[in-house]
């Protein structure tokens, strides 16, 4: 039995490639708890035909009360200019700028790749070259296995450049499969009054 509608608007941000079944289940879970779920894959937010896809997505983030974001190996096709950020990436940044409650999750392949990079070095003895590899100085964009821009988005969301003791709002939950996603979202969203209290707390900051 579905819960009563609580009129809390939740934006779900994610790339869609190879993630459609999971997005369908995520929608069903949050909708079943009574939330109004905004997601481009499901077509559940208002579309203004006079605006671009990017603007429609950003306007929906601006309209929502809560943000749920998934950082996956695929960066997405919605990159509007060469060297620019994807629509999904800009949705994340819009939510951060608005300071609304955020619940972020990262595919374990993203966190694994970051861990691998952080321990890597490049050595060229003949040239006397030795330096540490970072996500900012390597490039494997548009790779079907892993796009480095996904690692960069993850680092941005965990506030990697800020000293640990000064970080706030940097929780990103790792997941391996749909069961992990369900467990985390169920724990956070089962009781709408807790979400409302978070919304009230942040609105007073």
C-alpha positions as CSV (number, residue, x, y, z in Angstrom):
1,X,0.0,0.0,0.0
2,X,1.4,3.4,-1.1
3,X,2.0,6.0,1.6
4,X,0.0,9.3,1.5
5,X,1.4,12.0,-0.7
6,X,3.7,14.3,1.3
7,X,4.2,16.8,-1.5
8,X,8.0,16.8,-1.0
9,X,9.7,17.1,-4.4
10,X,12.7,14.8,-4.9
11,X,15.0,15.2,-7.9
12,X,16.8,12.1,-9.0
13,X,19.9,12.8,-11.1
14,X,21.8,10.2,-13.0
15,X,23.1,9.2,-16.4
16,X,20.7,6.7,-18.0
17,X,22.9,4.4,-20.1
18,X,22.8,0.9,-18.6
19,X,20.9,2.2,-15.6
20,X,17.2,2.2,-16.8
21,X,16.0,-0.7,-14.7
22,X,17.6,0.7,-11.5
23,X,16.0,4.2,-12.2
24,X,12.6,2.5,-12.6
25,X,13.0,0.8,-9.2
26,X,14.3,4.0,-7.5
27,X,11.3,5.9,-8.8
28,X,8.9,3.2,-7.6
29,X,10.6,3.2,-4.1
30,X,10.4,7.0,-3.6
31,X,7.0,7.3,-5.2
32,X,5.8,4.5,-2.9
33,X,6.9,6.6,0.1
34,X,4.7,9.4,-1.1
35,X,7.3,11.7,-2.7
36,X,6.9,13.6,-5.9
37,X,9.8,12.3,-7.9
38,X,11.4,14.4,-10.7
39,X,13.5,12.4,-13.1
40,X,14.2,13.0,-16.8
41,X,14.3,9.2,-17.6
42,X,10.7,8.9,-16.3
43,X,9.6,12.2,-17.8
44,X,8.1,13.3,-14.5
45,X,9.0,17.0,-14.3
46,X,7.5,19.9,-16.2
47,X,8.9,20.5,-19.6
48,X,9.0,24.0,-21.1
49,X,9.2,23.7,-24.8
50,X,10.6,27.2,-25.1
51,X,13.7,26.1,-23.2
52,X,16.7,23.8,-23.8
53,X,17.1,20.4,-22.3
54,X,19.7,21.8,-19.9
55,X,17.5,24.6,-18.8
56,X,14.5,22.3,-18.2
57,X,16.7,20.0,-16.0
58,X,18.2,22.9,-14.0
59,X,14.8,24.5,-13.5
60,X,13.5,21.2,-12.1
61,X,16.4,21.0,-9.7
62,X,15.6,24.6,-8.6
63,X,12.0,23.6,-8.0
64,X,12.8,20.5,-5.9
65,X,13.2,20.2,-2.1
66,X,15.6,17.3,-2.0
67,X,18.3,16.0,-4.4
68,X,19.3,12.3,-5.0
69,X,22.3,11.9,-7.2
70,X,24.1,8.9,-8.7
71,X,27.7,9.1,-9.8
72,X,28.3,6.3,-12.3
73,X,31.1,5.2,-14.7
74,X,29.2,6.8,-17.6
75,X,29.5,10.6,-17.8
76,X,26.5,11.0,-20.1
77,X,25.9,12.3,-23.5
78,X,24.6,15.6,-22.5
79,X,27.8,17.6,-22.9
80,X,26.8,20.7,-24.7
81,X,30.2,22.1,-25.6
82,X,33.6,20.7,-26.1
83,X,35.4,20.4,-22.8
84,X,32.2,21.4,-20.9
85,X,30.3,19.6,-18.2
86,X,27.4,17.2,-18.7
87,X,23.8,18.1,-17.8
88,X,24.0,15.6,-14.9
89,X,27.2,17.2,-13.6
90,X,25.5,20.6,-13.7
91,X,22.4,19.2,-11.9
92,X,24.8,18.2,-9.1
93,X,26.4,21.6,-8.9
94,X,23.0,23.3,-8.9
95,X,21.9,21.2,-5.9
96,X,25.1,22.0,-4.1
97,X,24.7,25.7,-4.8
98,X,21.1,25.7,-3.5
99,X,22.3,23.9,-0.3
100,X,19.2,21.6,-0.3
101,X,19.4,18.2,1.4
102,X,21.5,15.9,-0.8
103,X,21.7,12.1,-0.8
104,X,24.5,11.1,-3.2
105,X,25.6,7.6,-4.2
106,X,28.6,6.4,-6.2
107,X,29.1,3.2,-8.1
108,X,31.9,1.1,-6.6
109,X,33.8,1.2,-9.9
110,X,34.1,5.0,-9.6
111,X,35.5,4.8,-6.1
112,X,37.8,1.9,-7.1
113,X,39.2,3.8,-10.1
114,X,39.9,6.8,-7.8
115,X,41.7,4.6,-5.3
116,X,43.8,3.1,-8.1
117,X,44.7,6.5,-9.5
118,X,45.7,7.9,-6.2
119,X,48.4,5.3,-5.7
120,X,49.7,5.5,-9.3
121,X,52.9,7.3,-10.4
122,X,54.4,7.9,-13.8
123,X,58.1,7.1,-14.1
124,X,60.3,7.8,-17.2
125,X,63.9,7.1,-16.0
126,X,65.5,8.1,-19.3
127,X,64.0,11.6,-18.9
128,X,64.3,11.8,-15.1
129,X,60.5,12.2,-14.9
130,X,58.5,11.1,-11.9
131,X,55.2,12.4,-10.8
132,X,52.0,11.3,-9.1
133,X,49.0,10.6,-11.3
134,X,45.8,12.5,-10.4
135,X,42.3,12.6,-12.0
136,X,43.2,16.1,-13.2
137,X,46.3,15.2,-15.2
138,X,45.0,12.1,-17.1
139,X,42.4,11.8,-19.7
140,X,40.1,8.9,-20.6
141,X,36.9,10.7,-21.5
142,X,34.1,9.0,-23.4
143,X,35.5,5.6,-22.3
144,X,32.8,2.9,-22.2
145,X,34.4,1.3,-19.1
146,X,35.1,4.4,-17.0
147,X,35.1,8.1,-17.8
148,X,37.6,10.1,-15.7
149,X,35.1,12.9,-15.4
150,X,33.0,10.7,-13.2
151,X,35.9,10.4,-10.8
152,X,36.3,14.2,-10.9
153,X,32.6,14.6,-10.1
154,X,33.0,12.2,-7.2
155,X,36.0,14.1,-5.9
156,X,34.1,17.4,-6.2
157,X,31.1,16.0,-4.2
158,X,33.3,14.6,-1.4
159,X,35.1,18.0,-1.3
160,X,38.5,16.3,-1.8
161,X,40.3,19.6,-1.9
162,X,39.1,20.8,1.5
163,X,40.9,19.6,4.7
164,X,38.9,16.7,6.2
165,X,38.0,18.5,9.4
166,X,36.5,21.4,7.5
167,X,34.3,19.3,5.1
168,X,30.5,19.4,5.4
169,X,27.9,18.0,3.1
170,X,30.5,15.6,1.6
171,X,28.8,12.2,2.3
172,X,28.7,10.0,-0.8
173,X,27.5,6.4,-0.2
174,X,29.1,3.7,-2.3
175,X,26.9,1.0,-3.8
176,X,27.5,-2.2,-5.7
177,X,24.0,-3.2,-6.7
178,X,20.4,-2.3,-6.5
179,X,20.0,-3.9,-3.1
180,X,22.6,-1.4,-1.8
181,X,20.7,1.5,-3.3
182,X,17.4,0.3,-1.9
183,X,18.9,-0.1,1.6
184,X,20.3,3.4,1.6
185,X,17.3,5.1,0.2
186,X,14.9,3.2,2.3
187,X,16.9,4.2,5.4
188,X,16.9,7.8,4.5
189,X,13.4,8.3,3.0
190,X,11.1,5.9,4.8
191,X,10.0,8.6,7.2
192,X,9.1,11.8,5.4
193,X,9.0,13.8,8.7
194,X,12.8,13.3,9.0
195,X,13.2,14.7,5.5
196,X,11.0,17.7,6.4
197,X,13.1,18.3,9.5
198,X,16.3,18.4,7.3
199,X,14.6,20.8,5.0
200,X,13.6,23.1,7.9
201,X,17.1,22.9,9.4
202,X,18.8,23.9,6.1
203,X,16.3,26.6,5.4
204,X,17.2,28.3,8.6
205,X,21.0,28.4,7.9
